[in-house]
Amino acid sequence: MSNGSPPARRRHPSGAPSGGTGSRPAARRTAPRAAAAPVASAPRLICIAGPKDGEEFALSEDEYVIGRATDNAICIPDTSVSRKHIAVRKSGAGWTVSDLGSGNGTLVNGDVINDETPLANGDVITLGDTELRFEDLANSTMMVGSPPPGPRPRPAASGARGAVPARPGPRGEGGRVRSSRHAAAAAPTPEELKKKKLIKLAAVGVVVLLFVGLGVVRMNVQQQHQLAAEEARQGKSRREMLGGLFQDAKNLVREGKWVEAKAKLEELQGEAPNYPGVADYLGHAAREIPIQEKLTGARAALAKKELGKASGLLASTGESQFLYEQVNAAKRELFESADVRTRESRKLLDEGQLDMAKAITDDVLVAFPEHRDAKLINEQAAQAIIVRDTPKPVIQGPAPKPWEPAVDRFRDGDMSGAVAILNACMARTPQCKKVLGQVTEFGNLYKRLEDLDAKGLSKLMSLDKDITGGRPSKMARNAGTRAATIFYKGATAAKAAGQWSRAMDYSRKALQADPGHTGATNIISELRAKAKDVYLQAYSLKDGSPEEALPKFKDVVAMTPPDDEYHDKAKTWVEKLSR
């Protein structure tokens, strides 16, 4: 073999080059490629708080509407979630979320959104008390595979099918195989060996530094994950705290405690100025708190029986969106209190406490100017006060009789004063003892005024007349009003039954009890007009049926006053037919 010529290549007995398995030379092996990244899971929403806590929703369609309505693609049965709350839509390679005009608004990572907002892996969407975490691994991290595990391929035995060809021997310049002489001549020098050793050490150092760097990077990633987890925990805790404040405020609103609710809302606004719904509730509070204050004042006035003040406060409340039931209840209580106070004033008037009776009815009339009973009692009290306060003339003449001052006290309604005077003089004058007995009997009947019938009322008025000498007392006027009502009912029934004389008798008694009774006056007028017809009927029967004519003539006498023309005529026929 000459130095410049390459050695002859051996051939395999089969005719292939040495180390080969076919007609083509073995291809040079290259470094293994990175394995393909594993297939990422599909985008999804995971509920991490609320009624659906723990459930997952895969996003396989292009758009989803999420809310409380059951016809939504994703239904969240949460009362704080609107029926159509948000829409999650695929946009290019990513996803977006937008609020659909919900009542409580929508937050992404604690921030309120107003427009369509892109979503990133790990974003938290807040809908009322519900939280959804968005996961889309495919668009968040790059996953690069490492070389497949296992030993490298080893060359097969010579002549084996598919074996890796043996590495050719060392070649010199021009690609020729060097001889052993040349190999010996080319042995590295100590400087070269030292240089190679330094290169290897440098390479090892670089590798070590790479591993250290990778460890540091890994530690930084872990720390970042821990920080992110802590921030997420703190964010969730803050959202829970804010949600609790808002719920407390809403509970106070339901109870009508607007002042306390406003304090909670202002605290929440200080923590989160743009928290959804707070501004609306604060606006309601600004309108409802003045109404609540007036309502509270009205209730306090009702407790003190100050009806006029309570009426003014309730009238100034205006329309309320939340407190209308409480306002209406207070108005009903005011109306009932007016009736109760009116009955109290009637009792005070009867007992002679004129000033107090008038003050109560004055207050009732401020609240209800057209209250009929209160107006009547107020007028009576006012007149009685005028009479009481008018100076009585000094009568020059003989000294009054011992019982007369007691009679004057009785006429003014002061029964206790009258009894005291009569007790003092009855040992000296028999008339005082007699009047004392009459006053005592009158007082016993008057205590049962509401239960007396017509007979008892007549007895009461007769006693009053005997005591006062025909000048009715204030108490007799009350009894007369009640007696007139009873007699008028009897007159009305007798008139309906055609009992003309009985109807006239009751009407006259009603007028005696109450001279101004309009109903009794009308019945008497009607009976006087009817007397002519009854007289003509009796006159037509006097010859053929005198027994039927006689009672009709008597009715005419009873129905007409003595100065009526038919009164005398009927009286004459009664005398003739009675013989």
C-alpha positions, 0 to 999 in steps of 0.5 A, a space after each residue: 500500500 503506498 502512502 498516497 493511495 487509499 486502501 481498497 474498500 472491502 466488499 461484503 460477500 453479498 456485494 454490499 460495502 462492508 458494514 452495510 446491509 443494502 445497496 445504499 450507504 447507511 444514513 448518518 444519525 442525527 440528534 433526536 427531535 423534541 417530542 410533540 407537546 401533549 394535547 391540552 384539554 378543551 377550554 372550560 369554566 370551573 365554578 369555585 363559589 356559589 350554588 354550583 361550586 365544584 362543577 365544570 362546564 366545557 366550552 365546546 360551542 362558540 358562544 354561551 349565555 350564562 345566568 339564572 334562567 333555565 333556558 341558558 346554556 349554563 344555568 346558575 341557580 343563584 338569586 344574586 345572578 340575573 336571568 341573562 347575566 353574561 355571554 362568553 364568546 369565542 373570539 379568534 384563538 381566545 375567548 371573551 366575556 361581556 355583561 348583558 346588563 345584569 343587576 349586580 354587574 360582573 367582575 373579572 379578577 375583582 374589576 368591574 367590566 363594562 365592555 367585552 373583555 378578553 379572558 386569560 387562563 386562570 381569570 376569575 369571573 364574579 357574578 353576584 355570589 358565584 365565581 367561575 374560573 376560566 381555564 384554557 391551557 392551550 393558549 397559556 403555556 408552551 409545552 416542549 417535549 424531551 427526548 424519549 427515554 431509554 438507551 440509544 440504539 446500538 449497532 447490530 452484528 455484522 451482516 445483520 439486516 437493518 444494523 447500523 453501519 460501523 464507523 469508518 476508521 480515521 482518515 487523513 487529508 483528502 478523506 483517505 484512511 491514515 496508516 498506523 505510522 501516520 496515526 502515531 505521528 499524529 499523537 497529541 502533545 501534552 499541551 494539546 491534552 491540557 487544552 482539551 482537558 480545560 475545554 472539557 472542564 469548561 464544558 462541565 462548568 457550563 453544564 453545572 451553571 445551566 443546571 443551577 440556572 434551571 433550578 433557580 428558574 424553577 424556584 422562581 416559578 414555584 414562588 410565583 405560583 405560591 404568590 399567585 395562589 396567595 393573591 387568589 386566596 386574599 382576593 377571594 377573602 376580600 370578595 367574600 368580605 365585600 359580599 357580606 357587607 352588601 348582604 348585611 345592607 340589603 337585609 337592613 333594607 328589607 327590615 326598613 332600617 335605612 339609616 343602618 343600611 346606609 352606614 353599611 353601604 358607605 363602608 362598602 363604598 369606601 372599601 370598593 368605590 365601584 362595587 356593583 349596586 351600591 350607588 343605586 342603594 345609596 340613592 334609594 337611602 337618600 330618598 327613604 331616610 327622610 321618610 323613615 325619620 318622619 315615620 318614626 316621628 309620627 309613631 312617637 307622636 301617636 304614642 304621646 296622643 299628639 294626633 295633629 303632629 302625627 298627621 302632619 308628619 305622615 302627610 309630608 312623607 310623600 310616595 315611598 318605594 320601600 316604606 309604603 306599607 309602614 306609612 299606611 299602617 301608621 295612617 290606619 293607627 292615626 284614624 283609630 286613635 282619632 275615634 278613641 280620643 273622641 270618645 274620651 272627650 265625650 266622657 270628659 265633657 259629661 264630667 264637666 272637664 270642659 277645657 280638656 274635652 275641647 283640647 282633645 277635640 281640637 287636636 283630633 280636628 287638626 288631623 281630621 277636620 271633618 270628623 263629625 263627632 269631634 266637631 259636635 263635642 268641640 262646639 258643645 265644649 266651647 259653648 259651655 266654656 263661654 257660659 262658665 267664664 261669663 261673669 254672672 250678674 250680681 242680683 240685688 235682693 233677698 239671699 238665695 235659698 240654701 239649695 239654689 247654689 247646689 241647683 246651679 252647680 247641678 245645671 253646670 254639670 258639677 254633680 259632686 259640688 251640688 252634692 257637697 252643698 246639699 249635704 251641708 244644708 240638709 240638716 237645716 232645710 228639708 228641701 235640701 234633703 229632698 233635692 239631694 235625694 233627687 240628685 242622687 237618683 239622677 246620678 245613678 240613672 245617668 251612670 247607666 245612660 247608654 243602657 237606658 230605654 225610653 222609660 228610663 230616659 223619660 224618668 231621667 229627664 223628669 228628675 232633671 226638670 224637678 231639680 232645676 225647675 224646668 231649666 234643663 242641665 247639660 247632662 239632661 241635654 245628653 240624655 235628651 239627645 239619646 231619648 230623642 233618637 229612641 223616640 224618633 225610631 218609635 215614631 218612624 216604625 209607627 208611621 210605617 205601620 199606619 199608627 198615626 196617633 202613636 207616631 205623633 206621640 213619639 215625635 212630640 216626645 222626641 221634640 220635647 227631649 231634643 227641640 232641634 230634632 229634624 227627623 221628629 219635626 218632619 214626621 209631625 209636618 207629614 202627619 198634619 198633612 195626612 190628618 186631612 185625608 184621615 178625617 175625610 175617610 172617617 167622615 165618609 164612614 161615620 153614618 154607615 160604620 161609626 165603629 170604624 170612623 171613631 178611631 180615625 177621628 181620634 187619630 186626627 185629634 192626636 195628629 193635629 195641634 189644638 189650633 188646627 181646623 180638623 182638630 176641633 172637627 174631629 174632636 166634635 165627632 169623637 164626642 158624638 160617636 162616643 155617646 
